[in-house]
Amino acid sequence: MALEVTQPASLDTGSEAPLSVAGLFAGIGGIEVGLHRAGHETVALCEIEPSANVVLRSHFPSIPLTADIRELEALPEVGLCTAGFPCQDLSQAGKTVGIRGQNSGLVAEVFRLIEKADPRWLLLENVPFMLQLDRGEAMRFLTRSLERLGFAWAYRVVDTRAFGLPQRRQRVILLASRSRDPREVLFVGDVGESEWPDHSEVACGFYWTEGVRGLGWAIDAIPTLKGGSTIGIASPPAIRFTDGLVGTPDIRDAERLQGFDTDWTAPAVEGRGRSGSRWKLVGNAVSVPVAEWVGTRLRSPMPYDGTNDEALPPGAPWPKAAWGTGGEVRKVDLSPWPVRYEYRSLESFLAYEPAPLSERATRGFLGRTRSSSLRFPPGFLDEVEAYLATVRVESLFV
């Protein structure tokens, strides 16, 4: 199947001009910061969450900001429209009610706006769990909607760790265009995942709030920062350090783990005293270096030969990468690691003192894991048990 796109005869694949950008569901500006670093310019923002709005107005004071996408009548004339649309209904850590849920279903508003506009590119971002939720119904909805509007599309799961940040965070990056070939942007580079040391030699991150299912743990990294628990409570991960301490990272390190400057979200709570909302803002954000990578690739597309890509049979699971047009889907054999930047170990990356995990929180985590299906490497839970013993001893002298 040939992907039919038209490109200007004068196109220089190494020197594409920067794009003007409309950022929908902008959050705290992760996509915008990354794209700015790649030379693009945001000219319009849309975000409904009040705390996120405070952050956006602080860092992008001159850019028009609309609160509710449902009240946005039209897009400005831009080269790129981005939408990190809500993941609450699609996330493994959320409600998992599907693409037509009250929150994630708002992506339909993007298609409403795109139907009346003609940006060169459309960028969507969301959690990889949507590839399997409801047997992939979310991706079918997205790709069929795009094709109905005349877009060719490609997507790839990308891991934040590939960019040197010790956070195991995978996200679906879906790029579409009516006139360009998105494969030439997303499918360049594949270095494969790094090999990781033995868990006993490095710090390991895990969610102490984990129930009987969840996001698990990570070697020399934290698991995916998330906006909150299923009931919306701020939920920082824990880290088992090599010296035996179990603690939670400082919110400023959480910002850095997403690629933001320190205290990026501080404006959201200045004068309010509610630090928990900062975790939600950071957890819902797009990792800045991932967006920067996409922005750089948009300026330097490279030819892609998809003749060996396999057709995806109807009903087959969605792969880590694929492309399509005209109702046919092609599977691409690519890892979530398009690059491998210099990696900083988790312990050396953290700049601020962690907060020790309380006895009650540690005991609760261990109790839940015993009745869950979550699996940890041999010895890991013993290490957490050893920490609990030290906390109990210390409490006797308080």
Secondary structure, 3 states (H helix, E strand, C coil): CCCCCCCCCCCCCCCCCCCEEEEECCCCCHHHHHHHHCCCEEEEEECCCHHHHHHHHHHCCCCCEECCHHHCCCCCCCCEEEECCCCCCCCCCCCCCCCCCCCHHHHHHHHHHHHCCCCCEEEEEECHHHHCHHHHHHHHHHHHHHHHCCCEEEEEEEEHHHHCCCEECEEEEEEEECCCCCHHHHCCCCCCCCCCCCHHHCCEEECCCCCCCCCCEEECCEECCCCCCCCCCCCCCEEECCCCCEEECCHHHHHHHCCCCCCCCHHHCCCCCCCHHHHHHHHCCCCHHHHHHHHHHHHCCCCCCCCCCEECCCCCCCCCEEEEECCEEEECCCCCCCCCCCCCCHHHHCCCCCEECCHHHHHHHHHHHHCCCCCCCCCHHHHHHHHHHHHHHHHCCC
